[in-house]
Amino acid sequence: MEETDNQTNNTSKPWLWKKGQSGNIMGRPKGKTMKEYAKEYLERMTDEERDEWLEGIEKHKIWEMSEGKAKQDVDAKVSGDLVINVIKYGNTDTI
């Protein structure tokens, strides 16, 4: 198998990953994620503190935090004529 010029040039660029090399050898840093931190923070709050914190948030956002976003059905059906404009030598033709 022949090496292309790009493969040969990559050896002179030490910042590029070698074939099969992982970009994150050590893995995710140890410690809490922001999601874990926020969950623990909210669990430590009293009911009064939590109610006060929730006052500043829109009701639908509170619902999404507790239940997740509502399912959104998307109708991807297309009807009608397909019109494609082609520009050729400065003129516009319709197909």
Contact map, one row per residue, 1 for C-alpha under 8 A:
11100000000000000000000000000000000000000000000000000000000000000000000000000000000000000000000
11110000000000000000000000000000000000000000000000000000000000000000000000000000000000000000000
11111111000000000000000000000000000000000000000000000000000000000000000000000000000000000000000
01111111000000000000000000000000000000000000000000000000000000000000000000000000000000000000000
00111111100000000000000000000000000000000000000000000000000000000000000000000000000000000000000
00111111110000000000000000000000000000000000000000000000000000000000000000000000000000000000000
00111111111000000000000000000000000000000000000000000000000000000000000000000000000000000000000
00111111111100000000000000000000000000000000000000000000000000000000000000000000000000000000000
00001111111110000000000000000000000000000000000000000000000000000000000000000000000000000000000
00000111111111010000000000000000000000000000000000000000000000000000000000000000000000000000000
00000011111111000000000000000000000000000000000000000000000000000000000000000000000000000000000
00000001111111000000000000000000000000000000000000000000000000000000000000000000000000000000000
00000000111111110000000000000000000000000000000000000000000000000000000000000000000000000000000
00000000011111111000000000000000000000000000000000000000000000000000000000000000000000000000000
00000000000011111000000000000000000000000000000000000000000000000000000000000000000000000000000
00000000010011111100000000000000000000000000000000000000000000000000000000000000000000000000000
00000000000001111110111000000000000000000000000000000000000000000000000000000000000000000000000
00000000000000011111100000000000000000000000000000000000000000000000000000000000000000000000000
00000000000000001111100000000000000000000000000000000000000000000000000000000000000000000000000
00000000000000000111110000000000000000000000000000000000000000000000000000000000000000000000000
00000000000000001111111000000000000000000000000000000000000000000000000000000000000000000000000
00000000000000001001111110000000000000000000000000000000000000000000000000000000000000000000000
00000000000000001000111110000000000000000000000000000000000000000000000000000000000000000000000
00000000000000000000011111110000000000000000000000000000000000000000000000000000000000000000000
00000000000000000000011111100000000000000000000000000000000000000000000000000000000000000000000
00000000000000000000000111111000000000000000000000000000000000000000000000000000000000000000000
00000000000000000000000111111000000000000000000000000000000000000000000000000000000000000000000
00000000000000000000000101111100000000000000000000000000000000000000000000000000000000000000000
00000000000000000000000001111110000000000000000000000000000000000000000000000000000000000000000
00000000000000000000000000011111000000000000000000000000000000000000000000000000000000000000000
00000000000000000000000000001111100000000000000000000000000000000000000000000000000000000000000
00000000000000000000000000000111111110000000000000000000000000000000000000000000000000000000000
00000000000000000000000000000011111110000000000000000000000000000000000000000000000000000000000
00000000000000000000000000000001111111000000000000000000000000000000000000000000000000000000000
00000000000000000000000000000001111111100000000000000000000000000000000000000000000000000000000
00000000000000000000000000000001111111110000000000000000000000000000000000000000000000000000000
00000000000000000000000000000001111111111000000000000000000000000000000000000000000000000000000
00000000000000000000000000000000011111111100000000000000000000000000000000000000000000000000000
00000000000000000000000000000000001111111110000000000000000000000000000000000000000000000000000
00000000000000000000000000000000000111111111000000000000000000000000000000000000000000000000000
00000000000000000000000000000000000011111111100000000000000000000000000000000000000000000000000
00000000000000000000000000000000000001111111100001000000000000000000000000000000000000000000000
00000000000000000000000000000000000000111111100000000000000000000000000000000000000000000000000
00000000000000000000000000000000000000011111110000000000000000000000000000000000000000000000000
00000000000000000000000000000000000000001111111111000000000000000000000000000000000000000000000
00000000000000000000000000000000000000000001111111000000000000000000000000000000000000000000000
00000000000000000000000000000000000000000000111111100000000000000000000000000000000000000000000
00000000000000000000000000000000000000000000111111110000000000000000000000000000000000000000000
00000000000000000000000000000000000000000000111111111000000000000000000000000000000000000000000
00000000000000000000000000000000000000000100111111111100000000000000000000000000000000000000000
00000000000000000000000000000000000000000000001111111110000000000000000000000000000000000000000
00000000000000000000000000000000000000000000000111111111000000000000000000000000000000000000000
00000000000000000000000000000000000000000000000011111111100000000000000000000000000000000000000
00000000000000000000000000000000000000000000000001111111100001000000000000000000000000000000000
00000000000000000000000000000000000000000000000000111111110000000000000000000000000000000000000
00000000000000000000000000000000000000000000000000011111110000000000000000000000000000000000000
00000000000000000000000000000000000000000000000000001111111011000000000000000000000000000000000
00000000000000000000000000000000000000000000000000000011111111000000000000000000000000000000000
00000000000000000000000000000000000000000000000000000000111111100000000000000000000000000000000
00000000000000000000000000000000000000000000000000000000011111110000000000000000000000000000000
00000000000000000000000000000000000000000000000000000000111111111000000000000000000000000000000
00000000000000000000000000000000000000000000000000000100111111111100000000000000000000000000000
00000000000000000000000000000000000000000000000000000000001111111111000000000000000000000000000
00000000000000000000000000000000000000000000000000000000000111111111110000000000000000000000000
00000000000000000000000000000000000000000000000000000000000011111111000000000000000000000000000
00000000000000000000000000000000000000000000000000000000000001111111000000000000000000000000000
00000000000000000000000000000000000000000000000000000000000000111111100000000000000000000000000
00000000000000000000000000000000000000000000000000000000000000111111110000000000000000000000000
00000000000000000000000000000000000000000000000000000000000000010011111000000000000000000000000
00000000000000000000000000000000000000000000000000000000000000010001111100000000000000000000000
00000000000000000000000000000000000000000000000000000000000000000000111110000000000000000000000
00000000000000000000000000000000000000000000000000000000000000000000011111000000000000000000000
00000000000000000000000000000000000000000000000000000000000000000000001111100000000000000000000
00000000000000000000000000000000000000000000000000000000000000000000000111110000000000000000000
00000000000000000000000000000000000000000000000000000000000000000000000011111000000000000000000
00000000000000000000000000000000000000000000000000000000000000000000000001111100000000000000000
00000000000000000000000000000000000000000000000000000000000000000000000000111110000000000000000
00000000000000000000000000000000000000000000000000000000000000000000000000011111000000000000000
00000000000000000000000000000000000000000000000000000000000000000000000000001111100000000000000
00000000000000000000000000000000000000000000000000000000000000000000000000000111110000000000000
00000000000000000000000000000000000000000000000000000000000000000000000000000011111000000000000
00000000000000000000000000000000000000000000000000000000000000000000000000000001111100000000000
00000000000000000000000000000000000000000000000000000000000000000000000000000000111110000000011
00000000000000000000000000000000000000000000000000000000000000000000000000000000011111000000011
00000000000000000000000000000000000000000000000000000000000000000000000000000000001111100001111
00000000000000000000000000000000000000000000000000000000000000000000000000000000000111110001111
00000000000000000000000000000000000000000000000000000000000000000000000000000000000011111111100
00000000000000000000000000000000000000000000000000000000000000000000000000000000000001111111100
00000000000000000000000000000000000000000000000000000000000000000000000000000000000000111110000
00000000000000000000000000000000000000000000000000000000000000000000000000000000000000111111000
00000000000000000000000000000000000000000000000000000000000000000000000000000000000000111111100
00000000000000000000000000000000000000000000000000000000000000000000000000000000000011110111110
00000000000000000000000000000000000000000000000000000000000000000000000000000000000011110011111
00000000000000000000000000000000000000000000000000000000000000000000000000000000001111000001111
00000000000000000000000000000000000000000000000000000000000000000000000000000000001111000000111
